[in-house]
Structures are given as C-alpha cells and as structure tokens.
Amino acid sequence: MAIQELTPAQARQRQQQGVRLIDVREAHERVTGMAEGADGIDRATLEAAPQRHAPDRDAPLLLICQTGRRSMQTADALAALGYTALASVAGGTSAWQAEGLPTVLPDGDIDLDFHERYSRHLKLPEIGLAGQQRLADARVLVIGAGGLGSPAAYYLAAAGVGTLRIADDDVVDRSNLQRQILHAEDRIGLPKVASAATTLTGLNPRTRIEAVAERVTSANVDRLLEGVDVVLDGADNFPVRYLLNDACVLHGVPLVYGAVHRFEGQVSVFDAGRARGQRPCYRCLFPEPPPPEAAPNCSEVGVLGVLPGVIGLLQATEVLKLLLGLGEPLSGRLLQFDALRMQFRQIRLAPDPECPVCAEGRTFRGYIDYAAFCAAG
C-alpha cells in the first residue's frame, strides 16, 4: 500500500479534525520540542507492539519524526502489519517548526543544554542516554597539558566527560603554541593547567576541570589517581611514564599511553592492573628505558606540529571506549603511526610472566627512584 505523505499544514488540519499524531523519535530528541498534541512513542517501541499503542488498524494515523524519513519507514512497517490508513509528515518536526506550527515541550524537568550539546552521541544506540550519563559521571586524569594532553583533553571535555583532572607544573611558552592547542598567545607565562581550564571551560562548562599545577612524583601520584576511572599519559619523559605505569597497576586503573617523536607516534592501553597475567603493562613493552641519547625529547629534535594532535585524539578515543565499554581497546596492541608515509602499523604485545610489576601474584614493593632508574638505562 502507498503511504500518503502530508505537508505539516495538512497534517495539522487533520490532527485538528481528530486524527491521532504519533512522534516516533527517541525520547532524547523529543525534549527539544514536539508537535502540539502529538503522542511520543519511539519507533522501536511502536513497531514492537503496535496493537498495544494503536489497537485499531483501520483508524487514521499520522506519523512524524525529525525529517520525515523514519516516520515513512515506520509507516511502511505498520502497513505490512495490516494498518490501512497511514500518513507521514513530510519534513518532519523540522518542517513543522519552520512553518511556525505550534510545538510543546514534554512534561517534566528537561535539561535542554544536555540534550542539545550531546545530541549526536544520544543518537548512537551504542551510547544513548545511559552512555552519556556514564561519561558525565566519569573522572579522567590527564598527565600533561602539552602536545598530547591538549587535543585529548579538548575532545574529552567536548564529549562530556564529567571531570578532567589535569596535572602539569609547566607554564605556557611561545614554542608550545605550534602544537599545544589548549593555549594562546595572551597566556604566555601562565600555568598550563590554568590556561587549559580556561579553554576547556569555555568549550564545555559542564565539564569540571581540576587543575593541578604539580609535577607528578612518587609523593603525589596516589593522590592524583584517587577516584579516577582512566589515566591518560601525556608525559614527555620516561621517569613519569614508569611511575604512572606502576601506580596504575597498583590501583587497577587503565593507562592510555601515547608518545611522539619527530614524524612518528604510538598509542597503546596498559590495563594489567585489572587483569594480571592477561594484559601487559608499560614495563612489559619497555623493561628498561633507553639511554637518554637514544630518546631525545621534542625540544631537542623537534616534532611535526599536527602529530601530537593525531596521537592525542587516538588516546582520547581509547579513553572514551574504556569509559563506555565499547569496541576493542588497544590493550595488548601497540599502534604505530608514520605521518610521512601516512601508515599505521600494529604490533601485538604479550604480558611478561616475569614482569617485576604486573606479573600474576607479584607483590608491589613500592615506588622506586625513577629518575635514577631511567638514568641508569
């Protein structure tokens, strides 16, 4: 049967004559406004039990969605089930509102900012309202507000992570601005965490920024990890990386690792603390640090400005996947990126059964002098 398609004005006229109008959008979409007099029943619910919601298959029924596509698909599904008097509103609620026809907000307390800000997440069945609320409840520790921490924190705040605890004891320098996008010219000389808080709060005031202007050490790392769900490693030196690894294993917190060098970068997830003997830690990959001359930092050899953006965004992606329980994290895999060849390469990582930190049954013996450990390497 051919489904009749009506303009919003025609649909409104029929509605006023007593024809029922059903809004088949999801609940989070309807909070921004519904056609006046419409009943809100999402498409999946209506199609799963149509007779419960529309028992008379011969009664006229109008369907509306956002643009007209889903309502037409719903009408086709109902027609296949024997419904005989169906019509879809062309252009949906968007056209209805554009023509100035009356709209109403659903009953109850509605957080319009939440639903508008995260509407694209809410449309994803894998995230939806429950997933977005999960992000809002999450705490992420970002180590470093520099090249990696900048893009990662930017997108984590935009995505709606509730609390970002950012630790960095450095100040903004003009040389940072080539790649550290949280900062600006007029903030040169300010603490990086203060600059980061200004940028991120301006982007999303719903995200709470805990600015910690401290260098990460054995004395404060336990405090920094307190209550966090994931740690994002944006450090630029080996002593901090080994310290973070050991602390995350001890506290059972996943560590999202990233590093850049000239035109290359790498990303992984180290989650051995929650799966001893099954997933590797940073020490399984690097049992000993390289000598200083073999691993110069960006200030010594330079780095392509966009490279930390690529790696930082990959880190942010892994953080969101871990918080939402989506997909397959990079645990047990090292992803390497070559910007000059625009190539990704993946290396499988196995847990080291003799690892001094994460081996199954291994007792944590306390933090060590990481600077001396790395110098000795």
N, C-alpha and C positions, 0 to 999 in steps of 0.2 A: 504494500500500500504506500502511496506517495504521502509524505509528511508535508502538511501545509506550513509555510513559513510566513510569519506576520511581521509587519513593522511594529516598533514599540507602541506607536499610537493606536494601531489596530488592536494590538494585544490589550492595551489599557481599556479600550472601549468594550471589548468582550469581557474583560475582567469585571467591569462595572455592571455588565449585564448578568453577572453571577457565575461566570466560568472560573474555575479554580486555576491559580497560577502557582507553580512549584519552582523554587530556585534550587537547582541541582548542584550548585557549587559547594565546596568544602566549607566547614564552619568558619575557619580562619579567613576565608575570602568574604564571607557574608558580613563580617564585623565592620567592614568599611562602607556598608550601605546595601540595602535590598530594595527592590521594587515594592512600593507600598502595597500591603495586602497579600504579599506572596508568602507561601509556606516554605520554610527551609528544610529540605531533605536532600542530603548529598546523593550523588548519582549511584554510588556503590550500594548504599542502603536501599534506595528506591528500587534498583534493579534486582537486588537480592530477595526482596519480599514485597513486590508491587501490590499485591492484593491487600496487604495489611495497611498500606498507605493510600491506595486508590482502589477500593474494592469493586467499583462499578466500571467494567471495561468499556462500556458504551457511553459513559459520561464524558462530555468535552473536557479536555485537559490541556492547559498551556504550560510549556516548559521554558525556563530561562536559565542561562549560565552567565559567563563573563562576556563572551564574544559571539555566542550562537553555535559554536562547534559542538561542545559537549551536550547541549540541550538537544541538538539534532541527533546525535549518536544515541542519547537516551531514548528519544522518541522512536528511533529505529528498533532499539532493543525491546521496548514495550509493545510496538506493533507486532513484532514476532511472537509476542506472548498473547496476542489477541485483542489488544486495545485498538479501538476503531475511530476515535475522534481526537486525534493528537495534533498539536501545533507547536512550533518552536518560534521563539522570538529572535528575529534576525538582528545581529549585532549585540545581542545580549544586554547585560546590565550597563555596559559601557555606552551603548547607543541609547538606552533608556535614560541614563543620566544626562547624556549630551543633548537630548531633546527636551530636557527640563521637566520630565515627568516625575511625580513625587516618589521620594525614597525615604526609607526609615532605617534607623539603627536597631539591631536586635536588642532585646531586653537584657539587662544585666550590666555589670561593670565591664567596660571594654577598654583595653589598653591599645588605643589606635596606633601609638608610636611603635609598639612591639610588632603588631601585625603588619604595618606598612614597612617598617625597617627590614624585617626578615621575611618578607612575602615570598621571595624566591626560594629560600630554604623551606618554608612551610609548604610550598607546592611539591617538594620532593617527598614521595612516600617513605623513603629511607630515613628522612629526618623528621619532617612534620612538626606538630606542636610539641610532642613529647621530647623529641631530639633537641629542639631549640631551647626548651626549658632546661634540658640537661646541660647544654652549653652555658646557659645563664648561671647555673649552679656551680660551674667548674672553676678551678683555680689552676693557673699555669705559671710556673716560674720560668722567666726568660733571663738567661745569663748573658749580659751584654746588650747594650743599646747601640751597637755599631752596625757593621755591614750586614751581618746575618740577622741580628735581633731586630733591626729596623723594618725590613719587609715582613718578617714573620709576625712581629707584634702588630704591625699595621693591619694585616689581614685577620689575625686572631681577634682583634678588637672589632673590626668590621663584621666578622662572622657572629659576634655576640657572646664571646667567652666572658663570663661574669667578672672574673678577677684576673688581672695580669700583675704579677709581682716581678718587677724588673730591677735587677741588681747590676750596677756599674759604677765605678768610682772615678771615671774619667770625665773630662769636660769637652765641650764641642770645640773642634778646631776646624779651620777653613779647609784643610786637606780631607776632612771627613765628608764634606758635602758632595763629593763626586759619587758616593755610593750609599751613604747613611741617610736615607730619605726621611727619617723622623725629624731631622734638624734643619735649621735655616740660617741664613746669613746673620740675621739680627740676634741670634742666640749664641754666637761665638763667645766662648769663655764661660758659658753657663754649664752646670752639671748636666750630663747627658740624660740622666733619669728625669730631671725636671723638664728638659726640652721634650723628651718622649711623652711625659704626662700631658703637656700642653697640646701636642699634636693629636694624641690618641683620644683625649677627652673631647677635643674639637670634632673629631671624626665620629665618635660614638660615646655620648655622655652616660650611656647605660653601663658601660664597662668601667669597673673600678680599677684604678691604677695605683698600685702600691710601689712607690718609688724608693728604692733602697740605694743610697749613694755610698756603697761599700764595696771593697774588693772582696771577692769570695775567698774565704780561708777555712782552715780546719776548725777555727774557733766559732765561725758563724754559719757554716753550711747546714748544720742540723736545724737551726732556727729558720733559715731560708726555705728549707724543704718542708717545714711544718704545714700540714694541711693541704699540700698541693697534689694535684692528680697526675701531672706530667711536667717534666723538666725539658726545656728547650736549650740546648747548648749552643750559644753564640760566642763562646770564648775564643780568644786568639792566641792561647798559649797552652802548652802541654801540662804544666802543673795543675791548672784549674780543670782541665779535661779529666785527668786521672782522679783528682779529688771528687769531681762530680760523679764519675763512674762509681767509685767506691761508696759514696754516700747514697746514690740511687739504689745500688744493690742492697745496702744495709736497710734502707727504708722501704724497699719494694715498690719503687716508683719508676715508671718507664722513662728513659732518657732518649730524646731525639737529637741525634748528633749531626753536625754539619761542619764542613771545612772548605776553604777556598785557597787557591794558590795560582797566581798569575792568570791563566785561562782555563783552569780546571777546578772542579769541585766534587764533593762526595757527601752522601747522606746515608744514614742508617738509623735504626731504632735498637737500642740496647735495653732489653727487658728481662735480664737474668734474675733480678731480684724477686720477680713473681713466678719464675719458672726455672729454678736451679737445675742445672744439668741438661736443660732442654733448649735454652736460648743463650746466645753468647753475650758477653759484656764487652766493653771497650778494651779491657786488658786481654781478652781472647784474641782480638784483632791485632793489638799492639802490646805484646807482653812487655816490651821495653821501648822507651822513647828513642827517637833518632837523635844523633848528636846535633847540637844547635846549628852547626854549619850546614847540615843537610836539610834543615827545616826553617829557613828564614821566614819572617813574618811579612805582612803586606807593606809595611813601611820601608822594608829593605829591598824588596824585589818588585813591588807594585802588584796591582790586580785590576783586571778589566772591570770597569765600574758597574756594569749590569750583572756580572757573575754572582755577587752575593745576593742579588735580587732573585735570580733563578733558584739558588740553593736555599735561601731563606723561605721562599714560597713552597718549595718541596717539604721543608721542615714543618711549616705551618699546616700543610696538607696532612702530614703524618700525625700531627697533634690532634687535628680535628677528627681524623679516623679513629684514633685511640679513644678520644672522649666520647665519640658516638658509637663505638663498637662496629664500625663499618669496614668492609673490604679486608684486605690482607696487608697488615703493616710490614714495614721493611725489616722486621726482626729476623735475624739470620740471613740478611742480604745487605750488601754494600752496593749502593747505586752510585756510579761514577759518571761525571759529565765532562765532556770536552767541548768547550764553546767554539773553538776554531774549526773543528770538524762537525759540530752540531750532532754529536753522537752520545748516546747513553750506553753504558756497559754495566752489567750486573754480575756481582761475584757472590757466591754462596759462602756463608760463614757458619762454622760449626762451633759449639761450645767446647772450650778446652777442659777436659776432665781433670787437669792438674792446675787449673787457674787458681792463683793464690787468693782470689776474692770471691768468685762466684761458683766454684766447684761445689757439687752437691755435698752437703754435710760439713762444708768448710766453716769454721768459726771466724767471725770478724775480729781481728786483733787490734783494731783502732787505726786512726789515720796516721800517716807517716809524714815525713818531711818531703813533700812533693817537689819542691824546688831542688833539693839535693838529689832526689831520685832522678829527676829529669836531667840535671847537670851531669850526673854520672853516666847517663845513657850516651 
